[in-house]
Every structure is written in structure tokens, then in C-alpha cells.
Amino acid sequence: MMVTIYHNPRCSKSRQTLQLLQDNNVSPEVVEYLKTPLNKVQLTELISKLGISVRDIIRKSEQDYKDHALSNSDLSDDALLNAIVEAPKLMQRPIVVNGKKAAIGRPPENVLEIL
């Protein structure tokens, strides 16, 4: 099983999710997405695996969300994807991918469903 975690080591939920994976004998590939941001194609694939909308992957509490008026319902998915590419911290975290399935680790136990 090839599992990947899109991880931010400064985030407690991300650290808890990584620990949960390790406690369940899963050694995921760790991608620190702030150091290695996803491009639009990768983001689109990830959102598809999650089965959510582009808006659902965005952290609304981030200052960039407010600064760029991303709450504007007239913004296209493409514009929202561009915003995440430009400011990767806008992406929900952590996200764990296992094959064609993915889950957001909020709460961390959510990821157990895809293992």
C-alpha cells in the first residue's frame, strides 16, 4: 500500500495524523506541501480523490483567503485553484492519499477510512 500524506509539521492535526498512520503500521510518503507545492493538475486530482469541491479544500481562516476575497461566489474553480497554487497554505491539511482514495485528517481518525 502506497500512502502519501500532504503534511505541515507546524500543524498539530497534521502531526497527529502522521502519528496515527505510523501507529497503524503505515509508513507514508511525507510531502511537505509548503516546501513542495502542488500544481493545478495535482490539486485537481487530489480534489477528485477527496470527492469534494474546490471551495471545500480551502482553509477559510487563512489571511490570504480574506486578502484575496476568495469568499466571492463568482470566482471560478480555476481562479480558486490558482489562489491555492500561489498560496499553498490555503489548502486544508493534512490530506492522506491511498490509491484512488483520499481523506482530510480533521479529525485525524478520518484517514483510517481509506487505509
N, C-alpha and C positions, 0 to 999 in steps of 0.2 A: 504494500500500500504506500503510495507516494502522497504525502500530505504536506501542504505548504501553509505557513502562517504569515500573513501580512501583519507585521509586528512593529510596535513603537515601544521600545524598552522603558520609556519615561511614563507610560500609561499603566496604571495598576491593573486594569482589566486585561490588558494585553499580557502583562507578566503572569497574571493568574491563569489565563487561558493557556499560555505556553506551559506552565507548571502542570496544569490539568492534563494536557496532552502527554507530557513526559510521565506523569503518574499512571497513565493508562498505556504505558509502553509504546508510545508513538514518538518517534524522533523526526519531527517535521523539518523541512527545509525552511529556514527562517529568512524572510525577506524584510529588511528594514525599509519600508516603503518611503520613508522620508529621505533616506540616502539614495535609494534606487526607485524613483517614482515610476508609476505605471503610465504607459501611453494610452491614447484613446481606444485603441483596439483592445488592449489588455483590460482596460476598465470596462468596456462594453461586454467582453466575455465574462468577466467577473460578475457583473450585474446580472447577466443572463443566468449564470450558475446559481446566484442567490435567489433568483425569481422575484426581484423587486424592481422598482422604478429607479431612475437616476436620482430623483429627489430623495429617495429613501436611503441612499448611501451617503448623503451629505450630512455632516455634523453642523447642525444649525446654531450651536453655541459658539462656534469659532468667529473671531472678529472679521476674518475675510468674508464670511457669509453676509455679515451686516454691511461691511465696506463696499461690497460689490452688488448689493441689493439682490441677492440670489433668491429671496423670497418672492420676487416678482414672478407671478404665474405665467406671464407672457414669454419668459425665457424658454428657449427650446432645449431639448435634451443635449443637443450639440453644444450649445452655449454653456450648459451646466458641466458637461464633460470637460470642456476647455478650462473652466474655472478650477476643476479638481486637478487637472494636469498642471496648471500654473501654481496651484497651492495644494499640494498633496495632503496637508494636514486637515483638509476639509473632508477627507474620506473617513467613514466610520472605521473603528478599529476595536479589536483585532478582527481579521477575517481569516477563516480557515477554509482551505480548499482540499477536497479529497475527490480526485477524478472529475466527474461532471457535476458534483455537488459542492455547495459552499454554505457557510453559516457565519453570521456575525457573533462574536463572543461576548454578547451583552444580554444576559449574563453568560459567564464562561461555559456553563453547562450546556448551552445551546449547541456547541460544536460536537457534543457526544452523539447527536442525532445523525451525523454524517460519517461517523467512523465505521 
